[in-house]
Amino acid sequence: MSSEKHVAVLAFPFGSHPWPLANLLLKLATAAPAVCFSFLNTVKSNGAIFPPPSRAELPTNVRVYDVSDGLQDGHHGAMKHPREQVGLFLEAAPESFGAAVDAAERDAGKKVSCLLTDAFLIFACKMAEKMRVPWVTLWVPAPYSLATHVYIDVISELRRESSGGGTSTDNDNDESLGVIPGLSMMHISDLPNEIIDDQDTSRIACMLREMGRVLPGGATAVVMNSYVEANPTPLIADLKSKFKILLQVGCLTVSFPQPPLPSSSASDATGCLTWLDARDPRSVAYICFGTVAMPSPSEVSALGEALESAKTPFLWSLKEHVLAYLPEGLQERTSAYGKFVPWAPQGQVLSHPACGVYVTHCGYNSVFESVAGGVPMVCKPFWADNMMNGRMIEEVWGIGVKVEGGIITKIGMEKALEVVLRSEKGKEMRKKVGEMRERLVEAAGPRGSAEADFKVLVELISTA
């Protein structure tokens, strides 16, 4: 390789975070073949994203490196709480990533010229300053979620004022975030506890608070896993004023437009697509709450009862151990119109003509998969940015409804499914999600906004 440019890509290995960064890496490696890229991630996460047998097929300018997850040998199976694991990872991250960067420089025979990291890895700001290289960050969740971190001090003051200067109460959580540009539709109750609980001294909470203060002045550029067309204009204008460079390169885990569906004879390990082929158009409720979130046993039972009472055709991606929470005999009684699977090819399911509604936890990547398929949503948010995503889906985009009271009940889910699948309001939602999909197809195209911002990013990392 003739270029002396070497980009170290540092991943945050939890939840959905590493996948968009890995996809961005591959896009950049193709667009800038003369630049060397080193992808640094934990052993477990690397094994899922780039399994060792497949690494020989990676672009020749990409190398993968393992870093420590912060757990001592022999303690991986004993970890009980994800927050604790994240805390240990963050504690060990500066040293472990530093060692991996040194190894990558030795292997490449060239110094790192740019750090591209998940925005959660704020220690990289000091690392970049010491190395005298640009620090480019990827913000994986929603842009409106980033705004709440930037305005963390404003939110804290808003809570103090609404509680009269005393201890805040649950009623204070209905306070609007209208003082923040572009967030008039959001409420304090939509925010995760790590943001609104001033008493939370966990490493995660401290990291999030610090991140909102470090990114504006420290990051050379903030790259967003989103489209400018999907967000309120005042929000994006304000974020642009806060950061040196703000780029929205599109949703990095979803294609707009979606690739053609495979034929029924194509590989379909769980039989989902073949089963959908036999269903009526827009009749099926697809249910999946991601890889981590899971409703309570009573909510799982209530959802099953709601599907059975209206005989709603459904495809439910559900881990085997959770099947025990279903009402006794429900699997047998619903076998004529329902299917349970441990895993589903989600993007292909949502793009199938039979899919009429997506019952979702409102993870940001999942939301875009639903939009790509033109499918409205029933929202059951859990944590992080889920609540804000649910608010956008229902009140701003108008392409779904949230479950009543935030808890799945038989009656509440019956109402939600009736609205989306069988009412005039549901038809309007379907129309709106189709229109949003078309806007994003254009944005993702060769002359779209996302492609324009991606070219700016390529230029930045190639000339830094």
N, C-alpha and C positions, 0 to 999 in steps of 0.2 A: 504494500500500500504506500502510495506516494505522500499522502497527507500526514501531517504530524498531529492531527486532531484525535483526541482520545476522550470519549464521554463515558464517565462512570455513572451507571444508573442504579440508584439505591431504592429498594422496595420496602414498603410496610407490609408485612406478610400476613395480615389478618383480614378476615371477611372477604369482601370482593375487591379490596384495594390492589393486590398485585396484578390482577388480570388486565385492567386498562393500561397500567404502566408497561406491562410486557407487550401488549399489542402496539402501544406507541413506539416502543423500542424497535419492533419489527418493521413498522412503517418507516421509521427514521433510517434504519439500516438499509432499506431498499432505496429510499430517496437520496441517501448520502453514502454511497458504497465506498468512498475513499476514507470515511471516518471510522475509527475503531470504537466499538462499544463493549463495555464490560458490565454485565448484569449481576448485581449483588443482592442475594436474598437468602433466607434460611433454607436449610436442607429440606425440610418437609414441604415448604411452599414451592421451592424449585422443582422438587420431585413431581408435584402435581402439574406445574405449568410447563416445564421442560424436562420430561422424563429422560434419564440418561441415554436410553437407546435412541431417542429422537434427536439428540443434540448434534449428531453428525449431519443432520439435514438443515441445521440453522444456517443463515447467511454466513459467509466466511469472515465477515467483519464483526461477528458477535461471539463473545465468550461468556460462559456462565460460571459464577463463583458462589460458593456456600459461605454463609456467615453464621455465627452462633445465635441461638434463639434466647440465650440468657439463662436457660435451665441447666442445672448441674447434671452430669451423667447419672443415669439411673432414676431421675426424678420426673421424666416425661409422662409416665403413666399416673403419677400421683397428683398432678396438677388438677385442682378441683374447680377453679373459677377463672374464666377467660380474662377478667380484669387483672388478676394476679399475674397471669402469663404475659399479658401486654406490658405490665409494669416492669417485670424482670427483663423483658426484651429491650425496652427503652433504656433501662439502666445500663445494660451491657452494650447497647448499640454504638456509641461513639468509638469505643475501643475495637469492637469486632469489625465494624465497617472500615475503620482506619486501617486495620491489618489487611483486610481484603483489598482495599485500594492499593496498598503497597505491593501486594502480590500481583494485582492486575497490571500495575505499571512495569513490574519486572518482566512479566510474560510478554507484554506488548512492546517493550523496549522503548516506551515513550511515556512522558508524564501526562497525567490527566489534565485536559484543557477546559473541561466543563463538568459540573455536577448536575445531573438530572435526577431529582428525587421526589418521592411522595411528599406532599406538603406537611404531613405529620412529623417528618424527620427533621425537626427544627435545629438539631445539633449541626446539621449540614451547613447552616449559615456560617458558623464559626470555622468549620472545616474549609469552606470555600474561601473565606477571608484569609486564612492561614496559607492556603495554596495559591491565593491570588488568581482565582478563576471565577467565572460566572456561576451563580446558583439558580438553576431553573427548576421550578416546582410544578408538580401535577396535583391539581385539586380534583379528587375523584367524586365526592358527593355533589349535591346541587349547588349552583351559584348562590342562591338565597341562604343556604346554610353557611357558606363562607362569610357572607355579610354579617351574620350574627356573631361570628368569632371576631371580626374586625371591630364590631361595635359592642364588645363585651362590657366595657365600662359604662356605656350608655344604658345597656340593659340592666346592669346592676343598680344604677341610679334610678331607673324607671321603677324597678321593684321597690326600692326604698321609699320613693315618693308615693307609690300607690298604697303602701302599707302604713303611711303616716310616719315613716322613720323608725317604726318598730319592727318586730318580727313579721315577715310576710306570711300571708295565709293563702289557702287554696283559691279564694275569691280573686286574689291579685293575679292569678295565672290567666285570667280571661282578658287581661290588659292587652290592647292592640300594640303592635310594634310599628305603628305608623310614623313614629319619629325617625325611623330608619328608611332612607329612600328605597322605594320599590317593595317594601314589606308591609304595606297597609293592610293586606289581607291576613297577615300572620298574627298569632297571639303568643304570649309567654308560655301558655300551656302546650304549644307546639314544640318547644325547645327541649333538648335532652337535659337530664339532671346535671350532667357535667358542666353545663353552661350556666344554669340558673342557681345552682346551690353554691353559694359563696363559702360554705363551711366544708365543702368537699376538698380534701387535701390529697386525694389519690394522685398517683403519677399521671394518670390519663387526664384528669381534670386540670392539673397544673400545666400539662403539655398543651392542652387545647387553649387555655387562657393565654399562655405565652405565645403560641403560634399566631393568634390574631394580632399581637403587637409586633412580632418579628417580621412577618411576611411583607407588610407594606414597604418598609425601608430596606429589608435585607435581601429579598428575592430580586434577581435580575429580571425575571419574567415569571408570571403565574399562568400556567396552562390549564384550561378547564375541559373536563370531560363532558362537554355540553355544546349546545348551539345557541347563538345569540337570538335566533328566532323563537326559542322556546321560553324566553324569560322577559319579565317586564322591562321596558326601555329605561325607566329611571334607575332600576337596580343595576343594570349593566353600565350605564353612564357613571354612576357613583363608584362602582368598583374600578372602572377604568381610571378614575381620578385618584384612587387610593394606591394603585400599583404602578410601577415603572412601565411595565408592559403587561397587558392582559390579552391572552389568546384563547379563543374557543375553537377547538379542533374537531368537534363532534363527539358523539358517544363512541367510545373506543372499543366497546364490546358488542355493538349492534351495527348491522349494515343497513343503510338506506339507499336504494330499496333492498328488501330482503332477497337473497338468492332464490331461484325456483325451488319448489318443494320436490323432494325425490319421489320417484314413482313408488307404488306400493311394494314393488319387488325389491326396492333398495333396502339397505341394512336398516332395520328397525327392531332393535333388540327386545324392547318391551311391547311391541305390537301397537303402540299408540297411534301411529299414522294410519295403519290399516284399519284400526277400530274407528277412527274418525271418518275414514272414507265412507263408512256405512251410516253416518249420522246426517240429519238434515242441516242445511246451511244455517249458521249463526244460532244453533240450538244448544251447544254444549258449554257448560261451565267448567273451565279449567282452573284447578285449585292447586296452588303451590305457595309455600311461605318461605322459600329460600332454603339455604343449607344450614342456617343457625337458628332462626326464629321458629318458635312452635307455640301454637295456642295451648291454653290449659286443657286438661282432660275434659272438663265440662264443656268447653268451647268446641272441642273436636266432636264430642257427642252431639251437641246442639246443631252443628253444621251438618252432620250426617242426617239428623232428624229432619232438618229443613229440606235437604235434597230429596229425601224419601217422600215427604208429605206432598210435594208438588210434582213428584216423579220427573225432576229436572235431570236431563242427561248430563253426566259429569265425568271428567277425567281428573283423578286426584292423585297427585304425586305425594306419597306419604311413606315415611320410614316404617319398616316392618314392626318395630317395637311400639309404635304409636297406634297400630291397628287395634290394640287391646282397649283403647279408649272409646272405640265406636260402640254404639248400642248393639247388644247381642243379636246376632242373626242378620244385621243390616247388609253385610256383604252379599249374602245369599239372596235377600229380598230385592236388592237393587241390581243384581247381576245382568238383568235384561237391558238396562239403560245406563249403568255406571261401570267404571273401570278404575281399580286401584293399582298403582304402579310405584315401585321404590324410586324411580327416576324417569324423567321424560325429556325428550329433546325440545326444550322450552321454546326456542325461537321458531322451530318448525311447527310446533303445536299451535302457537299464537298466530302463525301465518296461514293456518289451515282454514278453508272456508267454513268448516263446521263449528269453529270456535266462536262463541257469542259473547263471553264475558270471562274476565280473568279475576279470580279472587286472590288477592296478593297482599304481602306485607309492606308493599310500597318501597322496596329497595330501588335506588335510582336507576341502576342498570335494567332491572326488571320492568320498570315503568316505560323505558324507551323500547324494550322488546315488545311490550304491548302496543305502543304507538306504531311501531314498525309493522305490526300485524293488523293494525286498524281495529283493535279490540278495546272496548271500554272496560272499566274496572270496578270491582267492589273492594274497598280498601279496609284492611285491618292492620294499622300501623303498630309497631312494637317499640322501637327505640331509635337512637341516633337521629338521622334526618327523615325517618319514616313519617313522622307526624306532619312535618312541613310538606313533604311530597304529597301526602294525602290531602292536605288543604289545597295545594295547587291543582291536583286532579279534579277535585269536586268544585271549588269556588272560583278558580281562575280559568283553567282550561275547559271546565264543564264536560269532562270525559269520563266521569265515574261518580260513585257515591261512597261515603264512609259508612261503616256499620254503626247502628244507633248506639250511642253511649260509649263507643270504643270497645265494647265487649260483644262477642258473638253469642246471640241467643237464637233459638229456633224461629221465633216470630220476626225478629229483626232481620235475620238472613233471608227468610221467605220474602219479606218486603223488598229488600235490596235486589234480590234476583228477579223478582217480578218487575221492578222498575227498569232494570237494565235490559232484560231479555224480552219483555212482552209489553212495554208501555210506549206511548208516544215520546215521553221524555227519554227513554232508552234509544229510540230512533234518532233523536236529536244528538245524543251523546255519540252515537256511531257516526253520524255525519261530521261532528266536530273533530273526532279523533282521525277520521279520514282526511279532513282538511289539514290538520296538524301534520299528519304523515306526509302529505304532498309538499308542505312547506319545508320539512326537514329533508325530503328527497332532493329538493332543489338546493338546499343549503349544503348538502353533502356532495353535490355534483361537481364537475370539473371547474365550473365558474362560480361556485357557491362560496359563502362566507367561511365555512369550515376549512375548505381547501386553501383559501387565501391566507388564513391564519396559520395553517400548517406550513405553508411555504415560508412564512416569516420565521417560524421555529427552525426549519431546516437551515435557513441562512444564518440564524443566530448561533446554532451549535457548530456550523461548519466554518465560521469565521472568527469565533470567540478567541 
